């Protein structure tokens, strides 16, 4: 039986570990013994308590495994990915670190490693589908909107963080790169607001965030944008926080003590963003791909809507992100994808079998995705 090690036992890492343990020998590593105990009680996974801030420690842990899943917060992700690749281990990474993973491409190729990065829902699933269509049509426009939200929009924030809250703040502060008329532009995050109505949800606010990531390098599409969806009112409040410096990493002095405002904000705000036990959430993803296909104007629109699973008590964000990662992990473990180097999901989407396999796996897990095609 092949061996898989999952780095990180958060909401998403735990879902990945349980799912893969149905078919593989799975070990989960984290410094939080409480999370590991809960995971061990409810699954067949093995656990290791370790601080994953050490690259050397990571390399020692992963040496005997066939595949590594990196499910760490973004601030740890790149360092961990570098250690994994340097050790010569295949990896599927959902950590969404701010660094450019292609910096590690030469090492990955030298070490004969397949390193699938940004393998969540978006970036992730959306990239894979875009890669599929990019091989089959001339795309002129790509627009992606993604949101993971609590079912109940409670004030003051109308938001809960169903993945790392530090990564959420990173979304709100990192400049958003988009492509307009063939030119890459950088805009402030949370700009170009628009209200979008969704069936079963109502109206959500969509704003620019830096979610195109690898697509800026791998796709020659003249118009591309990615937006984050939130309940109306949330973004306005976050903009105020940002404007007065509450997300700053620059130290300030208060009563003789030097602190980073972001540290104070995290301490005060994150308790409001922490989901209650078994709190219901939903994920909505919609992206459109438009261009020329077989000489005709064509548009493909994919819409995913998923809710908290009452039977398994699993958050929708963990399901949609985790099961996408698991589908790709199985594809690699079964020897069906062997490209070496840094491989964003759009590379995998080129393979029709991979595209169909991932969508089929999500359907099997009860995740609803509709695909509408318009040819003119």
Secondary structure, DSSP 8 states (H G I E B T S, - for coil): --EEEEE--SHHHHHHHHHHTTTSEEEEEES-HHHHHHHHHTSS-EEEE--TT-HHHHHHHHTT-SEEEE---HHHHHHHHHHHHHTT--EEE----SS-GGGGHHHHHHTT-EEEES-BBTTBHHHHHHHHHHTTSEEEEEEEEEEEEESS--TTT----SS-HHHHHHHHHS-EEEEETTEEEEE-TT-S-EEEEETTTEEEEEEE-S--TTHHHH---S-EEEEEEEETTHHHHHHHHHHTTTT--SEEEETTEEEEHHHHHHHHHHHHHS--TT--EEEEEEEEEEEEETTEEEEEEEEEEEE-BTTTTB-HHHHHHHHHHHHHHHHHHTT-----EEEEHHHHHTSHHHHHHHHHHHHHTT-EEEEEEEE-
